Amino acid sequence: MCPGNAKNGRNLCALRWLKQTKRSGTTDEFNAFYGTLTSDQLGKYNEEAKNLVSNDAWNKNVNEGQIY
């Protein structure tokens, strides 16, 4: 699995999932995981991604943040 370049909640989640949960996970495995997230969890990823972008803080370390 290789997350895209877009700076959004889905990719933020994917980066953290790959780093902290399933290092060599596949796209299908991530899609299954992502499909189980609640609207609250999705909202947290989207809000954090939005804040990281607006604060110009999206960098190589975003994958080390919290998994919701």
C-alpha positions in Angstrom: 0.0 0.0 0.0 1.2 3.4 -0.9 -0.9 6.4 0.3 -1.3 9.2 -2.3 0.2 12.7 -2.1 -3.1 14.4 -1.1 -2.9 15.8 2.4 -6.3 14.6 3.8 -7.7 12.6 6.6 -7.7 9.3 4.7 -4.0 9.6 3.8 -3.2 10.7 7.4 -4.9 7.6 8.7 -3.2 5.4 6.1 0.2 6.7 7.0 -0.3 6.1 10.7 -1.8 2.7 10.0 1.2 1.6 7.9 3.7 3.0 10.5 2.0 1.8 13.7 -0.3 -1.0 12.9 0.4 -2.9 9.7 3.8 -2.0 8.3 3.4 -4.1 5.1 -0.3 -3.8 4.9 -2.1 -4.0 1.5 -4.6 -1.5 0.1 -7.4 -4.1 0.6 -6.4 -4.5 4.3 -6.4 -0.7 4.8 -9.7 -0.3 3.0 -11.2 -3.0 5.4 -9.8 -1.2 8.4 -10.9 2.3 7.2 -14.4 1.0 6.6 -14.7 0.1 10.3 -14.0 3.6 11.5 -16.8 5.6 13.0 -17.9 9.0 11.8 -16.3 10.5 14.9 -12.9 8.8 14.1 -13.1 9.9 10.5 -13.9 13.4 11.6 -10.8 13.5 13.9 -8.5 12.4 11.0 -10.1 15.0 8.7 -9.9 17.8 11.3 -6.3 17.0 12.2 -5.2 16.8 8.5 -6.9 20.2 7.9 -5.0 21.7 10.9 -1.7 20.2 9.9 -2.1 21.7 6.4 -3.2 25.1 7.6 -0.3 25.3 10.0 2.1 24.0 7.4 3.0 21.2 9.8 2.4 18.2 7.5 5.8 16.6 7.4 7.5 13.2 7.4 6.5 12.8 11.1 2.7 12.9 10.7 2.7 9.1 10.7 3.8 9.1 14.4 0.6 10.7 15.7 -2.4 9.2 17.4 -4.4 6.5 15.9 -8.1 7.2 16.5 
